[in-house]
Amino acid sequence: MDNELKQLRHNYQLILDNLADSFNQRDMDSFGFKINEFSVFSSFLVAAAFLGKNNQQKVSPALEEFHKSIIVSIVDRITADSADEPDREQIDKLTTSVQEIMTSRYAEYSGILRAETKRHDALSPFSLLVDSFLSHGLDQPLDTHEDIRLELANSLRAIMGKM
């Protein structure tokens, strides 16, 4: 396996595990975690760190393969939960839908990340990105859990610094 692709997958799993651990350490099951949104967010962070670290504007073959593998993983997860075996047309439609969602989220998260990078106020870095992620990743808002927002922002800062 290509070393870049292997590193991308490793970083993805690191972020996904970190996010899951942050929520599993608390009694927050009632908020309804959307694992596919967690996957999209984690893959975005990996892609953003990779592109930033390598100072790239174009997507590399390893990054393209990484994105394909994330889409396949999400589609497989959804179809595994289906009562009926989906046919090729249904899988193709689902794949297209997942790609569109990822594109939309990436655009949203990229805009927020650029704004946060340029911002020079007292707000915690990644706080707006965390809020955006949580709005997509949970069934219910986290109005009363400011500590998880801060923890996630701090975790993201530490993780992104390691990549």
C-alpha positions, 0 to 999 in steps of 0.5 A: 500500500502506498505510504501516503495512503497508509498515513491518510488512513492511519490519521483518519482512524486516529481522529475518528477514535479520538472523536468517539472517545470524547463522546463515549467518556460522557453520558451522551448517548441520548444525543444520537451520534451520526457515525457517517457524519463523524466519518465525513468530518474525520476525513475532511480533517485528514484531507485538510491537514494533508493538503496544508502540510504538503502545501498542495492545491491539487488532490494527489492520487493517494488523497483521491483513493482515500476519499473513495475508500471513505465513501465505500466505507460509508455506503457499506455501513448504510447497506449493511443496516438495510433489511433488503440487499440493495441492487447496483442502481441503489448502490450507485444512487447512494454512492452519489448521495454520499459524494454530494454530502461529502462535497457539501460538508467539505466546502462548509468546513473549508470555509469555516477553517479558512475563516478561523485561521485568519481570525485573531480574536480570543475565541478558541481555534476550531470552535466554529468548526466544532460547532458546525460538525456537531450540528451535523453529527448529532441528532440533538444540539449540545446547548448544555455541554460547552465543555465538550466543545472546548475539549473537541477544539483542543483535541483538534488543535493537538491532532492537527498539530501532529499531522 
